[in-house]
């Protein structure tokens, strides 16, 4: 796969409201970064056949909790719905994180997830 194909595949996976906002706010300063993450995070990793996107979403949520990346966690809570992840599966993932990442990290993640769910419910 060449770089252009990788980028196109990444955009297909990555496409959502958050990404549309990121694309609109792309500047000369961050354009190369946006290109990099589209090609490699999304075009190279998220398109691999070894794990279903559902599993990748749950793993990503757990990693964002472990790394205390709250903004990315919230974005991936929204995006996980596109990959068939249920709220109960997110809850179970966060309970698992409480043990392996720490209760404070999981507590924050539960609060953030509830906020995202409320926003999702309000917008339909």
MOGIDA-V734393 format. One line per field, one symbol per residue. ss: DSSP state (A for helix, B for strand, O for the rest). phi: phi as a letter, one per 30 degrees, with the letter a starting at -180 (. if undefined). burial: 1 if it has 9 or more other ideal C-beta (glycine too) atoms within 8 Angstrom, else 0. A space follows every 10 residues. Layout:
ss = ???
phi = ???
burial = ???
This chain:
ss = OOAAAAAAAA AAAAOOAAAA AAAAOOOOOO AAAAAAAAAA AAAAAOOOOO OOAAAAAAAA AAAAAAOOOA AAAAAAAAAA AAAOOOAAAA AAAAAAAAAA OOAAAAAAAA AAAAAAAAAA AAAO
phi = .ddddddddd ddddeaedde ddddcdbedc eddededddc dcdcddcddd bdeededddd edddddchcd ddeedddddd ddcidcdddd eddddddedc cjddddeddd ddddddeddd ddci
burial = 0000111111 1011010111 0100000000 1001101111 1111011000 0011011111 1111110001 0011111111 0010100011 1011111100 1000111111 0110111001 0000
